[in-house]
Amino acid sequence: IALVPAIISGVYFYGIRVLAVVLTSVVSCILWEYISQRVMKRNITIADFSAVVTGVLLALNMPPAIPLWIVAVGGFLAIVLIKQLFGGIGQNFMNPALGARVILLLAWTQQMTDWTNPAAPDAITGATPLEALKKGAQFVEAIRPGYLELFLGYPTGSIGEASILALLIGGLYLIFRKVISPAIPVSFIGTAALLA
């Protein structure tokens, strides 16, 4: 539920194709979890929705124009290689969605760094704000979005990073439902703000 605002902002900024990426990721994660648990003769745990959460997190870490077959491969990597081979939920050595993202980035660097907006296919692929900062002051001033635009939504980068506001809404939902404590996110955001 906390990721729904990020999905909505992704659809708003990148178009309906985002739903295909999310659906492919979620379905592939569920299927790979079911298949791997059957093969390993483990209890089937797809009803706990951990594969769904992994699928949504993986999708939100993808570029909007990513080929759907790469997303399905990412589901395999996240569920089988990183989660199930190490014992399943709670036993994995890293976050399955982020681990799969790293492997996909190493295997298909060009596709994983293609920031083309499928909602505006005639648009030129542009630098993300962090890429712009690396290139120097004149380049940054030429393409830099304003702070409000970055906060509300700026369509470059992965699907899930389109809107800071959407991510904060999801985080506040988790805090108000007492799923997480505000201590870690507040200290992380505060430290990043202070050092920036």
Secondary structure in CASP SS format (residue, H / E / C, confidence):
PFRMAT SS
TARGET T0000
AUTHOR 0000-0000-0000
METHOD secondary structure of the structure
MODEL  1
I C 1.00
A C 1.00
L C 1.00
V H 1.00
P H 1.00
A H 1.00
I H 1.00
I H 1.00
S H 1.00
G H 1.00
V H 1.00
Y H 1.00
F H 1.00
Y H 1.00
G C 1.00
I C 1.00
R H 1.00
V H 1.00
L H 1.00
A H 1.00
V H 1.00
V H 1.00
L H 1.00
T H 1.00
S H 1.00
V H 1.00
V H 1.00
S H 1.00
C H 1.00
I H 1.00
L H 1.00
W H 1.00
E H 1.00
Y H 1.00
I H 1.00
S H 1.00
Q H 1.00
R H 1.00
V H 1.00
M C 1.00
K C 1.00
R C 1.00
N C 1.00
I C 1.00
T C 1.00
I H 1.00
A H 1.00
D H 1.00
F C 1.00
S H 1.00
A H 1.00
V H 1.00
V H 1.00
T H 1.00
G H 1.00
V H 1.00
L H 1.00
L H 1.00
A H 1.00
L H 1.00
N C 1.00
M C 1.00
P C 1.00
P C 1.00
A C 1.00
I C 1.00
P C 1.00
L H 1.00
W H 1.00
I H 1.00
V H 1.00
A H 1.00
V H 1.00
G H 1.00
G H 1.00
F H 1.00
L H 1.00
A H 1.00
I H 1.00
V H 1.00
L H 1.00
I H 1.00
K H 1.00
Q H 1.00
L H 1.00
F H 1.00
G C 1.00
G C 1.00
I C 1.00
G C 1.00
Q C 1.00
N C 1.00
F C 1.00
M C 1.00
N C 1.00
P H 1.00
A H 1.00
L H 1.00
G H 1.00
A H 1.00
R H 1.00
V H 1.00
I H 1.00
L H 1.00
L H 1.00
L H 1.00
A H 1.00
W C 1.00
T H 1.00
Q H 1.00
Q H 1.00
M H 1.00
T C 1.00
D C 1.00
W C 1.00
T C 1.00
N C 1.00
P C 1.00
A C 1.00
A C 1.00
P C 1.00
D C 1.00
A C 1.00
I C 1.00
T C 1.00
G C 1.00
A C 1.00
T C 1.00
P H 1.00
L H 1.00
E H 1.00
A H 1.00
L H 1.00
K H 1.00
K H 1.00
G C 1.00
A H 1.00
Q H 1.00
F H 1.00
V H 1.00
E H 1.00
A H 1.00
I H 1.00
R C 1.00
P C 1.00
G C 1.00
Y H 1.00
L H 1.00
E H 1.00
L H 1.00
F H 1.00
L H 1.00
G C 1.00
Y C 1.00
P C 1.00
T C 1.00
G C 1.00
S C 1.00
I H 1.00
G H 1.00
E H 1.00
A C 1.00
S C 1.00
I H 1.00
L H 1.00
A H 1.00
L H 1.00
L H 1.00
I H 1.00
G H 1.00
G H 1.00
L H 1.00
Y H 1.00
L H 1.00
I H 1.00
F H 1.00
R C 1.00
K C 1.00
V C 1.00
I C 1.00
S C 1.00
P C 1.00
A H 1.00
I H 1.00
P H 1.00
V H 1.00
S H 1.00
F H 1.00
I H 1.00
G H 1.00
T H 1.00
A H 1.00
A H 1.00
L H 1.00
L H 1.00
A C 1.00
END
